[in-house]
Amino acid sequence: MATGRIDSRNRVPRRPVGRTKKAPAVPRTDAALSRRLQDLTERIDIVLPEVTARVAALEHLLLELKVCTMADLRRAREFVRLQEA
């Protein structure tokens, strides 16, 4: 009857995992950086309206459930503006 223990003789020896070699860093050209910046700008332009709509929906829900008041939301927005500056 098996005891459920693993005998060290029956184990498969593990091979040590080495680090993967990275290719040397290639300096990017201005055109490549400009293209990358344009791609990031487009992504932000796509995501920002969705995030804004979700924040508005959450604020609406907080007000509807009477978790906070409109004054609380205004103070929170002002706090965020101060942190960004």
C-alpha positions as a LaTeX table, in Angstrom:
\begin{tabular}{lrrr}
\hline
Residue & $x$ (\AA) & $y$ (\AA) & $z$ (\AA) \\
\hline
Met1 & 0.00 & 0.00 & 0.00 \\
Ala2 & 1.41 & 3.38 & $-0.98$ \\
Thr3 & 2.02 & 5.87 & 1.77 \\
Gly4 & 1.83 & 8.87 & $-0.54$ \\
Arg5 & 5.41 & 9.90 & 0.16 \\
Ile6 & 7.76 & 10.72 & $-2.67$ \\
Asp7 & 11.02 & 8.84 & $-2.50$ \\
Ser8 & 14.04 & 10.95 & $-3.41$ \\
Arg9 & 15.27 & 8.16 & $-5.69$ \\
Asn10 & 12.11 & 8.41 & $-7.81$ \\
Arg11 & 12.29 & 12.16 & $-8.40$ \\
Val12 & 13.28 & 13.58 & $-11.72$ \\
Pro13 & 16.33 & 15.79 & $-11.24$ \\
Arg14 & 15.64 & 19.42 & $-12.09$ \\
Arg15 & 17.87 & 21.36 & $-14.39$ \\
Pro16 & 19.01 & 24.73 & $-13.09$ \\
Val17 & 17.34 & 27.61 & $-14.87$ \\
Gly18 & 19.77 & 30.18 & $-16.18$ \\
Arg19 & 19.14 & 33.76 & $-17.06$ \\
Thr20 & 18.10 & 34.51 & $-20.59$ \\
Lys21 & 20.58 & 36.58 & $-22.52$ \\
Lys22 & 19.33 & 39.93 & $-23.64$ \\
Ala23 & 20.36 & 41.57 & $-26.84$ \\
Pro24 & 22.41 & 44.73 & $-26.39$ \\
Ala25 & 20.34 & 47.86 & $-26.22$ \\
Val26 & 20.00 & 49.58 & $-29.57$ \\
Pro27 & 19.66 & 53.35 & $-29.38$ \\
Arg28 & 16.33 & 54.44 & $-30.77$ \\
Thr29 & 16.12 & 57.01 & $-33.51$ \\
Asp30 & 14.06 & 60.14 & $-33.26$ \\
Ala31 & 11.60 & 58.73 & $-35.77$ \\
Ala32 & 11.08 & 55.58 & $-33.70$ \\
Leu33 & 10.61 & 57.60 & $-30.51$ \\
Ser34 & 8.20 & 59.92 & $-32.28$ \\
Arg35 & 6.19 & 56.95 & $-33.56$ \\
Arg36 & 6.11 & 55.40 & $-30.07$ \\
Leu37 & 4.95 & 58.70 & $-28.57$ \\
Gln38 & 2.21 & 58.97 & $-31.20$ \\
Asp39 & 1.03 & 55.43 & $-30.42$ \\
Leu40 & 0.87 & 56.18 & $-26.70$ \\
Thr41 & $-1.03$ & 59.41 & $-27.37$ \\
Glu42 & $-3.59$ & 57.53 & $-29.45$ \\
Arg43 & $-4.05$ & 54.93 & $-26.72$ \\
Ile44 & $-4.61$ & 57.63 & $-24.10$ \\
Asp45 & $-7.13$ & 59.35 & $-26.38$ \\
Ile46 & $-9.05$ & 56.07 & $-26.62$ \\
Val47 & $-8.94$ & 55.16 & $-22.91$ \\
Leu48 & $-9.46$ & 58.57 & $-21.31$ \\
Pro49 & $-13.16$ & 59.04 & $-22.24$ \\
Glu50 & $-13.96$ & 55.56 & $-20.93$ \\
Val51 & $-12.20$ & 56.20 & $-17.63$ \\
Thr52 & $-13.95$ & 59.56 & $-17.31$ \\
Ala53 & $-17.34$ & 57.92 & $-17.90$ \\
Arg54 & $-16.61$ & 55.26 & $-15.28$ \\
Val55 & $-15.64$ & 57.88 & $-12.70$ \\
Ala56 & $-18.85$ & 59.79 & $-13.43$ \\
Ala57 & $-20.88$ & 56.58 & $-13.02$ \\
Leu58 & $-19.20$ & 55.85 & $-9.70$ \\
Glu59 & $-19.86$ & 59.38 & $-8.47$ \\
His60 & $-23.50$ & 59.03 & $-9.49$ \\
Leu61 & $-23.76$ & 55.74 & $-7.62$ \\
Leu62 & $-22.13$ & 57.18 & $-4.49$ \\
Leu63 & $-24.64$ & 60.04 & $-4.51$ \\
Glu64 & $-27.59$ & 57.73 & $-5.21$ \\
Leu65 & $-26.68$ & 55.41 & $-2.34$ \\
Lys66 & $-26.05$ & 58.44 & $-0.12$ \\
Val67 & $-22.52$ & 57.24 & 0.66 \\
Cys68 & $-21.26$ & 60.81 & 0.27 \\
Thr69 & $-22.52$ & 64.26 & $-0.62$ \\
Met70 & $-21.81$ & 66.45 & $-3.62$ \\
Ala71 & $-19.67$ & 68.64 & $-1.36$ \\
Asp72 & $-17.56$ & 65.56 & $-0.49$ \\
Leu73 & $-17.00$ & 64.88 & $-4.19$ \\
Arg74 & $-16.03$ & 68.51 & $-4.82$ \\
Arg75 & $-13.51$ & 68.39 & $-1.97$ \\
Ala76 & $-12.09$ & 65.12 & $-3.32$ \\
Arg77 & $-11.66$ & 66.63 & $-6.79$ \\
Glu78 & $-9.96$ & 69.69 & $-5.31$ \\
Phe79 & $-7.63$ & 67.43 & $-3.32$ \\
Val80 & $-6.66$ & 65.56 & $-6.49$ \\
Arg81 & $-6.00$ & 68.85 & $-8.32$ \\
Leu82 & $-3.71$ & 69.95 & $-5.48$ \\
Gln83 & $-1.82$ & 66.66 & $-5.60$ \\
Glu84 & $-1.30$ & 66.99 & $-9.36$ \\
Ala85 & 0.20 & 70.48 & $-9.03$ \\
\hline
\end{tabular}
